[in-house]
Amino acid sequence: MKLFFSRNPNPRLAVAVARYLDANIEFEFASPLAPGEAERFLPLNPNLLLPILSDSGKSLWETDAIACRLSRLGRSNFWRTGDDEPEMIRWLSWSKENFEKACDIVHFERGTKQRYRLGPIDPKKIEEGLRLFRRSAEILEVEFFQREWLVGNSVSYADFRMAAYLPFNDVAGLPIEDYSCIARWYHQLEQIDAWRDPFNGLDAPPLPYIDLAVHADA
């Protein structure tokens, strides 16, 4: 079984899950959109996106599906099942349309576009993302005032998913520290080796450099 990955947010999340679960898999850094690579990766994922989990001639793509598969293979409750599963799915769904979406909007402008030379930062998009971030963060702040983790009394995939873009906040510059309960929750995540440094020991070239000073005011 092999996980094809890169250092971008969703592939990073998949690697963090695999390392946290101590999955018995091979890791391979990949670039499906690089010249000459499409022919190899189209049969594995028609979207030509990462991550991809390849197993016995079959492939599974989309990070959440991969996390579910690895958790089941490891017989772990990291992907909650039973009575806790609806609660976990609620947070996965809410995150993608709210907190994580806000992080993605801002990170795309300040991070992805600059790394891959996709055009100038759009200030209106930044404002849109920050508005959604603040609305979402206010909801999360209340939740984390009452609990340490999103589901139950221990970390779950819901926490990993919610935080998918936060390792890139040196570039995105989202005001996490304005929300003490969220900051405390994320500090807990950073104490987990697999989350803090999922690429430890892997062949994983760094992301393209961004001059933070140039984009500090954007």
N, C-alpha and C positions, 0 to 999 in steps of 0.2 A: 504494500500500500504506500502511495506516494502523495505528498502534498506539494503542489506547485504554488509558489508564493512570491510576493515582492514585499517591499517595505511600506507600501501605501496602507491607508487605514484598515480596509476590510481584510486584505491578506495578512496584515499584522495581527489583527484580531484572531484569525483562524490559527495562526502559528501560536499565539498566546494560549489559546484553548488547548491545542495539541500538547504543548509543553506542560501546561497545568495538569492535564489528565495523564501525563507521562505515556502518551500513545506510542505504540510500537510502529512507527511509520518512518519513511524516508522523506527528507525535505529537499526540494530542488528550487532554487531561485530561477525565475522565468520571466520572459518579456514577450508575451504573445503578439503584441503589436509591433515588435521590432521587425525590420526587413528580413524576409525569409522565414519567419516563425509561424505565420498564419496557417500554413499547410499542416504543420504538426499539431497545432492547438485547436483548429476548427472542429475536428471530431470529438474533442474533449469538452469544449464549451463553444457553442455557436456565437456567443457574445464576445469571444476573445478577451475575456476578463478573468482576473484572479480573485480569490483562490480557486483551485480545482483539486479535488481529491480523486485520485485514480486508484482503482482496486479491481484486480482480476479482470481487466479488459473493460470495465465499466467506469464511468466518471460521474462525480457528483459536484455540482457547482452551486453557488450561493452560500455565503458564510454561515447563516443560521442553520441551513440544512446540514452542513459539514459539522458544525458544533453538536447538533442533535445526534448525528451518526457516531461521532467519536465518543460522546458521552454514553451512548447505549453500548457501544463495543466495550467500553471500560466499566460498564455496570455502575456508573456514577450517577449521583443525584444532582450533579452540576447542572444538567438540563433537567429541571424539575418535572416530575410526573405525578400522577395521582391528584390529590386535592390541591396541591400547590401549582399545578401546571397552568390553570386559567390565570392565576395571578401573574405568573411569569410571562405568559403570552400577552397579557394586558400591557406590561411594561415594554416588551419588545415592540408591540404595535404603536404604543404612544411615543416611544422614543423616536422611531423613524419619522413620525410626522411632526415632532415637536423639538425636544432637546437635541437629539442627534442631528436632525435636519438643520437646526440653527447652526450647530457647530460646523456642519458640512458646508453651508452657504458661505460662512466667513472664511473657513479654511480654504475653500476652493479659490476665493479671490486673493487671499493673502499668501496662500501656500501653493496650491496646485498650478494656478495660472502662472505664477512666477517661476516655479521649478521648470516647467515645460514650455515656457514662452508662448502662452496661449492668449496674450493680450494684456492690456493695462487693467489695473484694479478698478472695479466699478463701485464708486462710493455709495450709490443707491442700493446695491446688493448688500454691501456691508451694513448699512442702516437697517435693511430688512432683516438680515440675519441677527443683528444685535437686538432688535425688538423682539423677535421670536425667542432668542436666547433668554432675555430677561423674563418674559412671560413664563417660559418653561422652567427656568431656574427658581422662580418664586414658588412654583408648585412642588418641585423637587425638594426645596429647602424645608418646606413644611413636613414632607414625608420623612426626610432624614433627621429631622428634629425628634421624630418618634421612633426611629429604628436605625440600626447600624447598616443593614443591607436591604436590598429591595424586596427579597422574598425570604421569609423565614429568618433564622438566626445565623446563617452562614452565607458566604459568597456563592453566587450562582451565575449562570450565563447571562441573566438579565443585567447584572452589574457590569460584566465585561462589555456587553452590547451598548449599554448606556454610555460608557466611557470611551467608546471606540476612537473618537477624535481628540480626546484630551492629551494623549502623549505628544500631539503635534501643536500644543498650545503655545510653545515658544514662538511659533510663527503666527498662529491665529490670533493670539492676544486676547482671548475671551476673559472677562473679569470674574474668574472662578473665585478668587479670594474675597470678593464682595459677599459671598454666600458661605458662611462659616461651616454650616452642616454639610454642604456639598464638598467643600474643601476637606473636611475631616474624613468623609467617605472616600474621596479620591486618594487621600493620603494612605488610608487602609489598603486600597488596591495596590499602591506603589510598594507596599511591603511584601507583596507576592512576587517572588523572583520571576516566575513565568510571565507575569504582566509587565514588570518593570523592564526586563531585558529579554524578550522572547527569542531574539536572534543570537543569543550567546552561544558561541561555538559553531554557528552555521555560516556557510558561505553566502553572505548577503551584502552586496555592494551598497554603499550609502546612497541616500536620495540626492538628487542634484542640489547644489548649494544655493541658498538664498542669502543675499546681503540684507540682514535685518535692519541695518541702519538706513538703507535706501528706502525701505517701505515702512519705517517706523510711524509715519504720520498718516498712513493709509488705512 
